[in-house]
Amino acid sequence: MTGKLITLEGGEGAGKSTVLETVRELLAARGLNALVVREPGGTKAGEEIRRVLLDTAHHGLCAEAELLLMFASRAQLVRELVRPALAAGQWVLSDRFTDASYAYQGGGRGQPQARIAELERWAADGCVPDLTLLLDLPVAEGLKRANGRGSADRIEMETADFFERVRAAYRLRAAAEPARFRVIDASQPLTGVLADVRIAVGRFLDANGVRA
């Protein structure tokens, strides 16, 4: 039996780290020791690429280079960790995946959807999430939260208009694939966010025959 891939997506300040830990605990409570990874990064090579992508010293990095670096990190992650884990029956929990490229490099940077889709076919090696939790909240609120975390990285330094395009792209993808996406209102208090996450993940586990 192959494993399942669950991904967390959302803009800046959406609270993915807290939600990811909650999902990991929900899976563990049902006997699933999930492999937890992040994008960009997750492997030795991927973490090096992440440093380049987020370093403010590379503010002039062109959109095409950013897109290719994102998929270079993803290609390594899929082949080194994700694909072997899924094939062994292990579940994988990823902080961002290919939807982030459609949102950030597509919506935010204006890279063509067809170009991203071609890279996805080539680099993601057929890995498509089984469940995606989209943590959605207004851009102004997300940036306010993110600004309280410390110095901004290269992508966090972008304009509010950039993040509005990112949010719009995420919402379009969720609307186009309602069977895969669960949109979580991340503007509500944390207790409400986590309650919605527990319901969404619980239903997914039940549908896949994973009992407590």
N, C-alpha and C positions, 0 to 999 in steps of 0.2 A: 504494500500500500504506500502510495506517495504521500508526502506531507502537504501542508497547505501554507500559502504565503499570505500573511496579513501585513498591510502597509498603513502607515500613518502619514497623512498629508495636511498641509495648512500653511498659512502665511506666517509672517514674523509675529512672535508673541502669542501664538495660539495655544501654547501649553502642551506641546507634543511630548516632552520629556516625562511629565507627570502622568499623562495618559498612557504612554508606553509602559511604564512600570506597572500601572493598574492592569493593563491587558496581559502583561507577562504573568502577573499573579493569578489572573483568571484562568489562564491556560494551565499554570502549574497546579491549580486547585483541581483540575480535571486530569491530572497525570501527564500533562504535556510539558516536557522540558524544551521550551522553544529556543532556537538560536536567534539572538538579538543582534542586529547589524544596523549600520547607519550609512546614509549617503549625503554627499560624497564621502568616501572613506570605507571603513570596515575591514580593509586589508592593509598590509604594510605599504604596498604601492599606492593604494587608494588614499591612505592618510597623507602621503606625500603630495598627491594631486590636490587633496582638500586644502592643504596649506597654501598652495599656489592660488587656488580659486578664491580663498577668503582673505588673503593678505592684501591689505590696503595699498601696499607698494605696487600692486599690479592693477591699479585703477584703470589703466588704459587698455586692459585686455579686451580684444574685440569679441563680439557676440559669437562669431563662428568658432574661435578658439575656446571660449567658455563652453559652448555646446559639446565640442569634441572632447574636452577634458572631462566633462561630466559623464559622457558615455564611455570614456576610457576607464574611469574609476568603476563604472557599473559593469563593464565587461569583465574586469578582473574579479569583482565581488561575486558575480553570478557564477563564474567558472571555478573560482577557488572555494567559495563557501555555500552560496545559495543552492545551486543545482545539485551538488553532492548531498547536501542535507535533505532536500526534498526527495531525492531518489532513495535515500535511506529511510524515508518515512518520518523524518523530523519536521516539525512545524517551524516556520521562520517568521520572525517579527521584525519588520524593517522601518526605521525612521526615514521616510521618504523612499521613493522609487521612481519609475519612469514618468508617472504623472507629474512629478515636480519639474521635469524637463519641458513638458508641454505647457506648464504654467509659467515657469520662470524664463526659460529660454525662448519658448513660443510666445506666450502672452506678454511677458515682460520685455523681452529683447526683440520680438518681432521675427524670430526665425520661422521659416515656413513649416506648417504642420507636416507636409509630405516629407520634408528633410528629416524631421524628428522621427517620423514613422519608419523611414528607411533605416535610420540608425538603431531604432528599437528592434527591428527585425534582425539586424546583423549582430548588435552588441548584447542585447538582453537575452538572446538565445531561446526565445519562446517563453520566457518567464513572465507570466501575467499574474498580478495579485488575485487571490480568491476573494478577498474582502479588503476594502479600503475605507478607513475612517477619515473623513475630511473634517477637520476642525475649522469651522468657519466663523469669522467675526469681522466687524467693520475694521477697515485698515487703520483708522485713527486710533482706535482702542488697542489694536495689536502693536502699533509702533510705540504707543505710550508705554505698554508693558515692556517691550524690547529695549527701550531707551533706559529702563531702570536696571538693566542687567550688566551695564558696564560699557566699555568701548565697542563701537559698531565695527563689524567686519566689512569687507569690500561690498558684499551684496546688501547688507543692512544699511549702507550709506545711500542707497538709491532713494529717489523721490517718492512721494506719496502716490503720484500718478502711476509710477512703475508698479507699485504694489496693488493699486486698484486693478490694473490689467492682469496681474497674477491672480488676484481673487476671482475676477471675472472668468478667466480661463479655467480655473479649478471648478467653478460652479457649472460651467458649460459641460465639462467632462462628467461631472456627477449627474447632470440631467440626462446626458446621452447614455449613461450606463447605470441605471438605477438598481439593477440586480447586484452589482458589485459594490457600489458606493453606499455608505451610510453617512449622511451629513449631520454633524453634531454642532449644535449652537454653542460655540465656545465663548460667547459673550456673557452667558449666564454664570452664576456663582459656581465655583469648582465642584461643590457637592452635586449640583444639577448636571454638570458636564460628565462627571464620573458615573452618575446614575444612568444617563443615556448610553454611555459607553458599555456599561455592564449589561444593559438590555440588548444592545446590538450584538455584542460578542456572544452573549449567552444564547441568543436565537441562532446565531451562526453555528455555534458548537452543537446545539441540539439538532439542527438541520443536517449536520454531518455525522450524527450518531456518536458524538463524544459525550459520554455521561459522567456525572460527578461520581 
